[in-house]
Amino acid sequence: MDKNIPKSYLGIVIMLGAVWGFSEAALGMWLRSCASFYSGALMTGVALFFIASSWVLTRRILGVALLIVIACLFKMFDALLLSYPIQHGAIGNPIFAFLMEGAAFLILIAIFNEKLKQKTGGQALLGGMSALLAVNLFPLVKYATGIPACVYPGTGYPLSLYYAPLAVLLSFVTVPLGILVGEKLLSVETRFGLANRKLRYLASPATLILCLVIITIIRLA
């Protein structure tokens, strides 16, 4: 299999990464601290939606890796606007979460039965198991960033594990939905790719820039 990502799909992955990065920043503005206990569970479901879509479009580890890199760059850009160091818990820990979510999905997609992956139920199971693996990996963040995962008040139990059922339930829905969206984008690209080549090349950087501009305006307002 060719290891390169087709240019047309590369553009769509960049767009998905920009929207994911924007959604992460936007939710962070709404859920400002660890007091918003369920924010990690929500973002796990969101992350797996975009990761699943990217996988369907590229069928390559590099496609998912690119998506995660873009989301991480958005988080770093947000840190710049907030004058936070990269090691800040609001920056470094979410970046670690992105990496664990991507790793969890890629591990499970590699071992899942092909026929099962074609069925909605199998895709839901893939989503739930990916979320469960990701939230169990997240407490290792203290070894990567030096900042322990937030814990539920009055306990030493990490929030990622406390709200694991919510992350799993959301991912039962978001992964099949992400796969469906990826298939629709793939169908549109195959059908109208040549006719929309110029538009495609413009839409990708335009989406990236627009998302960065909106984040900047909100943060500096």
Disulfide bonds with the S-S distance in Angstrom:
Cys34-Cys150 1.91
